[in-house]
Amino acid sequence: MRNKILIPALAALMAMAACNKDVSNSTANLPALNPADQDLGAGGWKTILLSRPDSFAVAAPAATNSTGYAADILELKGYQRSMTSAQAAAVRYWSAGAVLRWNEIMRELVAKYNLPPYQSSDTTYPIPSATNPFAYPYFPFANPPYAARAYGYISAAQYDALVACWYYKQLYNRPAPYKVDTTIKTFVPKTTLPSYPSEAAVLAGVTAEMMKLLFPGEIGSIQQKLEEAELAAIMSGAATRSDINAGEALGRQVAQMFITRARGDNAGKAVGTPADWANLRTQTAAKNQVPWLSLETPSRPPMLPLFGKVKCFLFDSATMVSLRPGPPPSTGSDDMKSATAEVYGKVKSPTRDQMKIVQFWADGAGTVTPPGHWNAIAAADFIKKNWSEVRWARNFALLNCAEMDAGIVCWDIKYFYFNPRPSQLNGDIKTLTGVPNFPSYVSGHSMFSAAAATILGHIVPERASAYMAMAQEAANSRFIGGIHYKVDCEVGLTVGQNVGNYAVQRATHDGAE
Amino acid sequence: MQRKYFARLAVLMGVLLLHTSILRAQTDEDAIMMTKNNFCIGGTYMHSSWDHYWEGTFKRDNRNIGTMSTQMIGLMGTYGVSKKFNVIFNVPYVSTHVTRGTLHDQHGIQDLTVWLKWLALEKNVGDGVLSLYALGGGSVPLTNYIADYLPLAIGLHSKTLSGRLMVDYQLSKFFATLSGSYTWRDNIRIDRDSYYTTELHNTNEVKMPDMTLFNFRTGYRSERWILEAVGTIMTTIGGFDIRKNDMPFPSNKMNATTVGGHFKYNFKKVDGLSLTGGGSYTVAGRNVGQSTNFDAGVFYILDFSSKKKKK
């Protein structure tokens, strides 16, 4: 009797203990990118900061019958002969698309750095410093506005750099190594794309240079990724050392333009000062409105109150102000009372489905943030498109410029009205995710999501209604999670769509459609 | 958009130590067997609370949590298939609460746990009796409760399988019991499609590290009373530390060492009725709350044996 039960039970236990529980990423085993169209004319697409695709000179490459090139080919073959299995895995990894892989790396860094500093013993909070990124609190605190801007700058710089890259590819028209020497093995699909300068190296150079500014604590790990990506390009048979060197240099130069802009775009002042924080309270109280209060203990200064002053990519500051909606219901009004009661009623006895929606879209501390979530959503659909690298970059640049600008407009609105969260007005409101440490009106998730859904719906039209439904669910998740009034979400969706439409405007005029 | 960063921290001892901090009579951790065709059924109550926790190895409090408490009501039963082979089950209802901050309480039916307990060997050694037990157990979540909502989640929603060896020595009315177990935990799926541990995972599947548990108990054991001191060491094989000021996560490295005491009293006047109770305290831990736990239970033995039926 007992053996009949125990032996199978023990056997099952041993069998399960032996099985592999490893979890793999959804993009771990993608096939190599094999674009249907190489977009050979992309050198003529409209850039974001570069005034011309040849603003930075790239010297003509050595001829493919030169001794220098012969040395390049020898080096390539040598690498191929000595390729380890780890290097072969790196070739496969990067072959899925370098824009995709750098986007994933960027999301990982955001998640890694998206942690609020722990309080000091005097109950104030230390502020991360770009000049000392290795000491706690680590720089940056990659919160949603910071992340939106980081995604925006890196994607925009990658796009401009690849437009320049494509310009020179067409100009010099140097064939890929596997075309010159047919004895070279290829680990990526053979294409007609000229190899000089290498797009893999342009991307590595531009991204690494941008990361120095945005994630300075990661210089070492990013340099490793750069070297891995460039070596993978050579080992794949798609690029020689001279293709790589020219590409990396071009990428780094283009990045400098974006870095110069970033240093002067006001983001460095977005934290504000204690006087700024106090002013927000007194100005709001002077308008007979209940000012926002941090619901954290110890009280934490509001998140990046001056981020609304950051320079947008898609429109000027006058346009930005014109996007600001009218005020929320007055904090003393019956409308606000009923809006608060509505939140309380919704969150008092939540259903499991309600919690699931809230969690799916929460994208809070330690995550890729809402703009990062929309990057993941976009990437999953972009993968199916087999676009050229330059088109991948263009579409991420459109998305992330929209996300960055949505963040700026949203933060402008939040600190213009300085509106309290539902739990501040009614302490009985218990939430299904943490209450964000910044004002309520309008919902950032709603703005990020509507802006993303709008531009993505333009890029992948067959998914437009699905994206908008997701945006609506993301917006609603903040209401049913108890951290936003319904009006925050509704108005946020509208303003987000308006921001997204500026990206659509750009898309229809950038020469890529 | 940011979850309240401070709010959802540390981990719930009660949830993890369901098998250890409560339910001491004829359980999976004691050297007592039900006789054939006897069914012991009982109800237990447990209260667990903490206001400090270990974030990795850093011990801290959190004024956005205040005191975290877990209450549990368990329905438990043990059936004697034979005097050497028992089947034990447990179904708890769990509710959680924090005294500060804004995070919503959770409550619900958690996991069904079943143990098969086999008295493999019993022999006289010296003046006492040495016995050896082998146990196999498993648990399955009974409801679709949320796991990725620590510390307020009522459980981790993982299916588990456990194996345990236990040795007991009784000399006169004094005894000592030592057991060691290994728990295999199945991966879980969470509501998000990406999460960060020590790297970013773009999937909703979470690899759950396995665990070991050692339990030592010693004291007085007679027909009427059991009075014992209990120590446990729970260790997660793998898992990762909560980063500074981050949220806890189901696959954290959750370790805890607890010490406590427990009693069982069998009533004289009502045959088969017993009371249990006890308490324990977490003396060391990692990615768990420093919990203080209390429990109480009432058990009754129903005799289905033929002898009983004839009466």
Boltz contact constraints between the chains, C-beta under 6 A:
constraints:
  - contact:
      token1: [A, 2]
      token2: [B, 85]
      max_distance: 6.0
  - contact:
      token1: [A, 2]
      token2: [B, 118]
      max_distance: 6.0
  - contact:
      token1: [A, 5]
      token2: [B, 116]
      max_distance: 6.0
  - contact:
      token1: [A, 6]
      token2: [B, 118]
      max_distance: 6.0
  - contact:
      token1: [A, 9]
      token2: [B, 136]
      max_distance: 6.0
  - contact:
      token1: [A, 10]
      token2: [B, 136]
      max_distance: 6.0
  - contact:
      token1: [A, 13]
      token2: [B, 161]
      max_distance: 6.0
  - contact:
      token1: [A, 13]
      token2: [B, 163]
      max_distance: 6.0
  - contact:
      token1: [A, 16]
      token2: [B, 161]
      max_distance: 6.0
  - contact:
      token1: [A, 16]
      token2: [B, 184]
      max_distance: 6.0
  - contact:
      token1: [A, 17]
      token2: [B, 184]
      max_distance: 6.0
  - contact:
      token1: [A, 21]
      token2: [B, 187]
      max_distance: 6.0
  - contact:
      token1: [A, 21]
      token2: [B, 207]
      max_distance: 6.0
  - contact:
      token1: [A, 23]
      token2: [B, 203]
      max_distance: 6.0
  - contact:
      token1: [A, 23]
      token2: [B, 205]
      max_distance: 6.0
  - contact:
      token1: [A, 23]
      token2: [B, 207]
      max_distance: 6.0
  - contact:
      token1: [A, 25]
      token2: [B, 202]
      max_distance: 6.0
  - contact:
      token1: [A, 25]
      token2: [B, 203]
      max_distance: 6.0
  - contact:
      token1: [A, 26]
      token2: [B, 202]
      max_distance: 6.0
  - contact:
      token1: [A, 26]
      token2: [B, 203]
      max_distance: 6.0
  - contact:
      token1: [A, 108]
      token2: [B, 200]
      max_distance: 6.0
  - contact:
      token1: [A, 111]
      token2: [B, 196]
      max_distance: 6.0
  - contact:
      token1: [A, 111]
      token2: [B, 200]
      max_distance: 6.0
  - contact:
      token1: [A, 115]
      token2: [B, 245]
      max_distance: 6.0
  - contact:
      token1: [A, 115]
      token2: [B, 246]
      max_distance: 6.0
  - contact:
      token1: [A, 116]
      token2: [B, 5]
      max_distance: 6.0
  - contact:
      token1: [A, 116]
      token2: [B, 245]
      max_distance: 6.0
  - contact:
      token1: [A, 118]
      token2: [B, 244]
      max_distance: 6.0
  - contact:
      token1: [A, 118]
      token2: [B, 245]
      max_distance: 6.0
  - contact:
      token1: [A, 144]
      token2: [B, 1]
      max_distance: 6.0
  - contact:
      token1: [A, 296]
      token2: [B, 6]
      max_distance: 6.0
  - contact:
      token1: [A, 296]
      token2: [B, 64]
      max_distance: 6.0
  - contact:
      token1: [A, 297]
      token2: [B, 63]
      max_distance: 6.0
  - contact:
      token1: [A, 297]
      token2: [B, 64]
      max_distance: 6.0
  - contact:
      token1: [A, 352]
      token2: [B, 144]
      max_distance: 6.0
  - contact:
      token1: [A, 355]
      token2: [B, 146]
      max_distance: 6.0
  - contact:
      token1: [A, 356]
      token2: [B, 191]
      max_distance: 6.0
  - contact:
      token1: [A, 359]
      token2: [B, 191]
      max_distance: 6.0
  - contact:
      token1: [A, 360]
      token2: [B, 191]
      max_distance: 6.0
  - contact:
      token1: [A, 362]
      token2: [B, 3]
      max_distance: 6.0
  - contact:
      token1: [A, 364]
      token2: [B, 2]
      max_distance: 6.0
  - contact:
      token1: [A, 364]
      token2: [B, 3]
      max_distance: 6.0
  - contact:
      token1: [A, 365]
      token2: [B, 2]
      max_distance: 6.0
  - contact:
      token1: [A, 365]
      token2: [B, 3]
      max_distance: 6.0
  - contact:
      token1: [A, 365]
      token2: [B, 5]
      max_distance: 6.0
  - contact:
      token1: [A, 366]
      token2: [B, 196]
      max_distance: 6.0
  - contact:
      token1: [A, 366]
      token2: [B, 246]
      max_distance: 6.0
  - contact:
      token1: [A, 370]
      token2: [B, 1]
      max_distance: 6.0
  - contact:
      token1: [A, 423]
      token2: [B, 102]
      max_distance: 6.0
  - contact:
      token1: [A, 430]
      token2: [B, 102]
      max_distance: 6.0
  - contact:
      token1: [A, 430]
      token2: [B, 104]
      max_distance: 6.0
  - contact:
      token1: [A, 431]
      token2: [B, 102]
      max_distance: 6.0
  - contact:
      token1: [A, 432]
      token2: [B, 104]
      max_distance: 6.0
  - contact:
      token1: [A, 433]
      token2: [B, 3]
      max_distance: 6.0
  - contact:
      token1: [A, 434]
      token2: [B, 3]
      max_distance: 6.0
  - contact:
      token1: [A, 434]
      token2: [B, 4]
      max_distance: 6.0
  - contact:
      token1: [A, 434]
      token2: [B, 7]
      max_distance: 6.0
  - contact:
      token1: [A, 435]
      token2: [B, 4]
      max_distance: 6.0
  - contact:
      token1: [A, 435]
      token2: [B, 102]
      max_distance: 6.0
  - contact:
      token1: [A, 436]
      token2: [B, 1]
      max_distance: 6.0
  - contact:
      token1: [A, 436]
      token2: [B, 2]
      max_distance: 6.0
  - contact:
      token1: [A, 444]
      token2: [B, 1]
      max_distance: 6.0
  - contact:
      token1: [A, 445]
      token2: [B, 1]
      max_distance: 6.0
